[in-house]
Amino acid sequence: MPPSANISLSDVRKQYVQLNPVNAVSSGVYSPGSGIPLIKFDISSSDAPMFLQGDDLRINGKITCANVANTGTNFVDNFCGRFASMVDTVTISSKRLNQVIERVNNYWRIVPSVVSSLHGNEDINTVLAHEGGHHETNFLTRHEVVANDGTKGKSFSSRLYTGCLNSGQMMDLSNAGMGGLVIEILLKPNVSYVFGADAAAAPASTFQVSDLTLTCPLYHHSAQSAPPQQTFAFNSLSTVFQTINSSTSVVALTPGLKQVSAIFANFMNTNEIGNQNFNSSRLGNIGQVRALRYSINGALVPLQYRLLTNEQDNDALAPAGSVYRGRCMIDRNYIEAVNINRWSETGRTALAWNNWNSGVVNRSQTQNNDGTDQGTAEGIGILYDAYGTGIDFSQQVFSFELEASGTDLDGTAAKAQGVYMCFLNKNQIVMSAQGIELMR
């Protein structure tokens, strides 16, 4: 919304501005192998009040893959989608002072959790499918990236999943505010995009992106109608990578953040990371979970009890080895963490007991790692504070203890799990004539 509820609509003018990358080359091609792996956009400032609607900002372009075949085993992760699957890091900076506002690492691991946790199948198969090429994890959409001949490419128009662009507030780009923005997108290596047996076979598949533009929805105000924005609040996304390799594992660290609202994590087998045969963006199942607890300095916080499941009771079910998930409380807390809101405020989600395409029923530890099976929407998380100032982890130790079936986590490289954790931390930018101050 515009910064003042008393602004007359006659004093507001909305404009869509389309920008080209400022580091463009003559070919217009960006690629981790044969081109430039960094995409950079520059949104200029304005003397008059000018506000950016971040959740409506879109990056547009065309993705072309080489050494792929329509009938081969060449896939991208459905939840992550065509565009996000190629992105390693997104950095947003203030052009005024060249100060980083937010840097989202492991972007390709965060987006699948956000898409599957906060959107239902209806959203994923319609709006998100047209934007960033997101889809359900069923068989019909496995070849989506190569549905056309590789030389033709596939178009996209995707939003950027960062905290500052999706804060619910507009961003003041005037000289009295942030003074414009610089958006930098670092691409992943080729081996982490298209995956599958055929994608990894020589010659291995590669990708490039071209025809790039950035569509910016801007609101222009008269100088008298809108005072300069003085504060801007948002939840930043800070990621950490850890590993677990035993049936009872503890992950502990000091995040160094002062106002943590929530934390969520997703998993995948460590031996699959960086291997083009496997899906590096999948939301892997960590096996048969038996108990989970969250702690601060060793004390159970915010839940004073362990989250237990009854998965081990399903071992006797036929066929042998089938596991029918029963993680209701774990899944509930995970969705609350991603949404940064209470369960009662969750409108849609793909993580559902009766969701055959992307749910939680009968999913093995290697589910969808090669693209030939339905995927899963598994993850863990905990919400600390949806409305207040969050938890101070600047010096305190965050930890979680996960107890899983010993047959799934046996300490071997094939069963060890990579843990991608995302801390959502409250931030505030204070703007004045002297500059901006970022308070984390």
Summary of the structure (lengths in Angstrom):
residues: 440
radius of gyration: 22.2
end to end distance: 23.7
largest distance: 72.2
contacts: 1529
relative contact order: 0.21
helix: 16%
strand: 36%
